[in-house]
Amino acid sequence: MRPFHHVLVNTLLANVTTSFLWFCLAFWIYLETRNVGLTGVINGLYMALLAVGSVFFGSVVDHHRKKTVMVFAATTTLVFFTLAALVWILWVDPGQVRADDPAIIAFATLVLVGAVVEQMRNIALSTTVTLLVPEAGRDRANGLVGMVQGIAFFITSVFSGLSIGYLGMETSLWIALGLTVLALVHLLPIRIREMNIVTAADPDGVGDVTTAGLDLRGSWVAIRIVPGLLALILFSSFNNLMGGVYTALMDPYGLEMYGPQLWGVVLAVTSAGFILGGLAVSKVGLGKNPVRTLLLVNLVAALVGGIFTLREWWWIFALGMLVFMSITPAAEAAEQTILQRVVPFLQQGRVFGLAIAVEMAANPVSGIIVAVVAQSYVIPWMTTPSGRGTFGWLLGEGSTRGMALMVVAASLVMLVVVILAFFSRPYRRLSEYYANTSQDVAGQAAQS
């Protein structure tokens, strides 16, 4: 487990780096423009690039050693952040921030690509759990991964809001560059023992395990061979479709309610839920059926989403955020644990990549649409007598009621879908398959 723990620490450094600069960029653009639509488009583009890149990233992970992939991702992020710094120095005018400014577009694009490449090492981390951790402890290891991601979110939330509020975008950029270098230097001496990369066709006929690039066929065959796995991915995709509402609206909602400095603190405090939730999973696991655990967590998430924006009260929003973040590690660990058992190790990178791509593709679509609709129609309408008269009894009054209406509506739809999933045939089939299969790569390696 010692190499795994070293990888987790390095993942913490890397996630803090990319999340810090990405949060700073999103906060800065919104505060300079006060445009919900523009903020939603930027977040949507981030999710879209994650979706497109993840299929390719997964294939890269399967065809190269995990340490090599992590070093490549860290180096690429450093290159793009350095180019962004050059664009800032030579071209950007911080006093004139416009959506059609080529300098701002170039700067944001370079930061965006540098942050997206980090997804490659996250996919590598998912397969590294299978490689380094015996099957019996894999759900708890995934809980540790969630806890580390929560710590990264906690650190990022505090310092991104404070950094933009007090130091500005330029200083935040230099901080991110320094952290990027630190993460790369820390990664280089870490050793990950791994079997040789397979260079021949899969003798079992599960699919070509050697095709480099966008190996959609191999990923698709590996998914289809597991009963109910496609339904699980589609279910997660639908949740991300609903999650696009949160992607588009949570930052503007929080910034309007708290301001940039306090919003960063609120995110940091509530993100302690990620840490607590991940710690809980690492201690008690996910139970005998992670598929059931995944659905239960989504049921709670839908109920929370329907409540925490009902009034413009700072405490109910913060409490809802805390609960939501506390249960998120269990959902993510459940999906990871399921895939790590039912998908052959040599194809896990591509399956993780394709699953992320399909799931993430829904988020930018809904995020961009929701942001534009909210800015152009729902937010203005909820300030009119007609809007207040229609939903004022439910949502009260305030400047954020249009955003609240969209969050409540999405949560109700999600609640119905989760309830239906509990009674579905794919849920039963995947639960049975998970219970009757096994894949202990780390355990076999330890005995050899």
N, C-alpha and C positions, 0 to 999 in steps of 0.2 A: 504493500500500500504506500510505501514511502515515495516512489516515483510519482504515483497518482497525486499525492499531497503536494509535491513540488509543482506539478502541472496545474493544480488548482490555484496555488498562489500566483503563478504566472498569469493564469487566466484572469484573476482578480486585477492585476496590474493592467493587462491589455484592455479589459472591459471598462475600467475606469478611464483609460486614455480616450478610447473612441466615444464612449457615452458622454464624457465631459465636454468634448468639443462639439459633438452633435447637439446636445442640450443647449449649450451656449449659443450656437448658431440659430436654433429655433427660437429661443427666448429673445435674442437680439433682433431678429427680423420682425417678430411680432411687435416688440416694443417700439421699434423704429417706424413701423407702418400702421400698427393697430388694425391689421387686415386678417380676419379669421380665415377667409378663403385662401389667401396666399400661404398662411401657415399650414393649412390643411393640405394644400398642393405639395408643399415641400415634404411634409411627413409622408404623404401618399407616394411621392417619387422614391423616397427612401425604401418604403415597403415594396414598391414595384421592382426596384433594383435587387433587393433581397430575393424576391421571388424568381426573377430571371437568372440571377447569378447562382442561386443555390443548387440548381440542377448540374451546372458545370462544376461547382465547388465539390459536390458530392462525388463526382467521377474522379476528380483530382485526388481526393482523400483516399479512394479505394486503390488508386494506382501508384501511390507514393507512401513512403514511411510517414507516420503521423508527426514525428519531430520535424521532418523536412517541410511538411505542409505548414506547420505552425511558424517556422522561421520565415518561410516565404510570405505568409500573410502579414507577419509583423514588419518585414522589410518593405513590402508594398505599401502598407499603411504609412510608414515613415516617409516614403518617397512622395506620396500624394499630399500628405500634410505639409511637407516642405515646399512643394509646388504651390500650395494654397498660401503659404506664408509669403512666397515671392510675389504672387498676384496681389496680395494685400499691400505689400510695401510699394510696388511699382504702379498699381492701377486703381485700387479701391479708394474712394473718398467717403469716409465714415459719416460725414455730415450730409451726404446726398444718397440715401438708400431708396432705390426704386426697383420695382419688380422687373422693369425692362432695361436696367443698367447692365451692359455686357460684363463689367467688372464684377458686379455682385453675382451674376449668373455663373461666371467662371469660378469665383471663389467658393460659392456654395456647392458647385458640382465637384470640385476637387475634394472638399471636406466630405461630401456625400460618398464619393467612391472610396476614399480612404476608410470611412466607417463601415461601408458595406463589405469590403474585403475581409474584415474581421470575422464575418460569418463563416468563412472557410475554416478558421481555427475552432469555431464553436462546433461545427460538424465533426471535425477531427476529435474534439473532446468527447463527443457522444460515443464515437467508436472506441476511443481510448478507455472509456469506462468498461466496455465489453472486454477489451484486451487485457486490462490490468486488474480488474476486480472479479473475484469469484461470484458465480451466479447468485448464491444465497445472500450475498450482501450488496447486490447491485442496486436494489431500490433505495437502500440507505445511502449508497454512494451518490446516487442521483439527487438525494436530499441534500447532501453536502454541496453538490454543484449548484442547486437552487439557493442554498445559504450563501455561497460565495457570490453568486449573481446579485443576491439581495444586499450584501455588504457593498458591492460595487455600486449598486443603485443608490444606496444610502450615501456613500461618499460623494458620488456624482451629483446627487440632488442638492446636497448642502452647498458644495463649492461652485457648481455651475450658476445657481441663482445669485449667490453672493459675489461671484466673480464678475458676472455681467452687471449686477447692480452697482458694485463699487469700483471694479477695475477696468471694465470695458472689454470689448471683443478682442482688441489687439493683444493685451496682456494674457487673456484666456488662451489665445492661439499659441503663444510662447510656452505657457504652462503645459499645454497638450503635447507640444513637440518634445519637451523635456521628458514627460512621462512615456512617450513612445520609445525614445531612446533607452530609457531605463528598463522597460518591458523586454525589449530585444536583447539587451545585455544580460538580463536575468535568465532569459530562455536558453541562451547558447550552451551553457554547461549541463543542462538537464538531459539525462539519458532515459530513453524509452525503449526497452527491449521489445522487439517485434519479430514475428516470423517473416520469412521471405515473401515478397510480393508475388502472387500467382501470375504466371505468364503463359498459361495454357487454358484452353476452353474448359468450362466447368464439366466434369465427367458425369455429373448427375442430371445435366440438361436443364438446370434451373434458368439458364440464360448465359450469355457471353459475359464472363467476369473480367475480360481483358480489354474491352472496347474503351478507348480513351475518348475524352471529350463528352459530348452530350449523349450518354448511353441511356436513352429513354426506354428502349426495348427491355434491356436488362432490369431496369428499375421497375417497369410495369409488370413484367413476368413475376418478379420477386414479390410484388405486392399482391397480385392476383392469386398467387398460389396459397396464400394464407386466408382462410375463411374469415370474412368480416373485417379484414384490415382496410380494404378500400373504403368501407362504410365509416370506419374510425377516422380516416383522413378527411373524408368529405364532411363528417360531423365537425371536426376541428376547423375545417375551412369555413363552414357556416358560422361557427363561433367567431372566427376572425372577421367575417363579414359584419357581424354585429360589433366586433371590437373596433372596426373602422370608425364607428361613432365616437368611441372614447379617444382614439388616435387624433381625430380632427378637433375634438371639443374640450378635452380635459385641460390642456395647457391654457387656452384662452379663458376657460371657466375659472381656473385657479388663479391666473394672473389678474383677472378682473376682480376677484373676490379678495385676494391677499396682497397683490403687488409682487414684483419680481423677487425681492429679498426674502419676504415672508413665505412666498410660494415655494421657493427652494427649501426653506426650513420645513415647511409642511410636508413636502415630498420626502425629505430626509427622515422625518419622524415617522411618517406612515410607512415608509419603506422598511422600517424595522420589522414590519410584518413579513417581508420576504425572508429576513434572517430567522425570525422565530418559526415561520412555516417550514423553511428548509431544515432547520435544526430538529423540528418535531419529526419530519420524515426520516432524517438520518438516525433518529433514536428508535422510532417505533415501526418504521417501514410503511408499506401501503396496504397491508392486508393480503389475503390469499388471492384476491381478484382485483388487480389494478384497473381493469376495465370498468368495473362497478364504481371504484373510487373516483375515476375520472368523471363519470356522469354525476355522481353526488356533488363533487366540487363545482361543476358547472351549474347544477341546480341552485346551490347557495349563491354563486356569482350572479345569476339572473335575479334572485330575490333581492340581493344587495343593490344591484343596479336599478331596480325599480323603486328604491327607497331614498338613496343618499342625496338625490338632487331635488326632492319634493319641496323643499323650502330653501331659501337663500340664507341658510344658517351655517356658519363656519364649522361648528362642531359636528353637525350631522354629516357634512361632506367629508371632513377629516376622518371621522369614525368609519364611514363607509369605505374610504380609501384604505384604511388600516386593515379592515376585514378582507377586502378584496385582495390586497397584497399578501395577506397571511395564508390564503388558500391557493394562490397561484402556484407556489412551488410544488404542491401536491399534484396539481393537474399536469404540470410539465414533467415531473418525475414519473408520473403514471404512464404518460405516453412514451417517454424514453425507455422505461423498463419493459413495456410491452414490445416495442420494436427490437430492443436488444436481445430478447428471448426468441421471438418468432421469425426474425429475418436472419439468414446466414451471415456470419461475420464478414465474409469477403465482399458482400454486396451492401453492407449497412450504410456506407458513405453515400452511395447513390440513392438508396431508399430514403435515408434521412434528408438528403438534398431535395429529392422530388416531393417528399411530404411537406417540407418547408415551403417549397415553391408553390405547391397547390394551395396550402393553407394561407401563405402570405399574399397570394395573388388577389384574394378576396378583400384584404384589408385596404390596399390603396384605392381600389375601385369605390368601395363604400366611403372611405375617408375623404377622397376628393369630392365625390358627389355630395356627401353630408356637409362638408365645409362650405361648398358653393351655395347649396340650398339654404343652409343656416344663415349665411351672410346676406343672401339676396332676398329671402322670403320669410323664413320662420322667425328669426330674431326681430326684424322690423314688425312682423304681424303681431307678435306677442306684446309689443308696446302700444298697440292700438286698443281702443275700447272693445272691439270685436274679439281680439285674442284674449284679453284679460277676462272678458265676460264668459268665454268658452272654457278656459282652463284655469282661471284664477282660483276657483274653489279647490283645485287639486294642487297647483304649483305656487300659489301665492303671487306676490309681485316682486319685481326687481329687474335689474339690467341683464341677468343671466337666464331669464325664464324661457327664452326661445331654445337655448342650448339644453336646458333641463327637460323640456318637452321631448326632444329627440332622444335623449338618453333613456327616459322612461319608456318610450315606445319601443326602442330596440330591445330593452330588457324583457319586456312582456313577450315579444316574439321569441326571444331566446328561451324563455321559460317554457313555452308551449313545445318547442322543438326538443328540449331535453326530456320532458315527460314522455313524449312519443318515442324517443330513443330507448328508454327503459323497457318498453314493451316490444321492441323490434327483434326480428330474427337475427340480423347481423350481430347484435349485442350478445345473444346467447351463443352463437357459433364461435365468435372470437374468444369469449370467456372459456368455452370448452377447449378450444385449441391451445390457449395459453396454459391451461391447467395440465394438458397432456403432452407438452413438448418441453425440451430442455436444450440449452446451449451454454456450456461452461468453458469458454476459451481459456480464461485465466486459470481455472482449476486444472484443465488438461495440461497446460504449460507447466504448472507447478509440480505435477506428478511425473513429467517427462524428464 
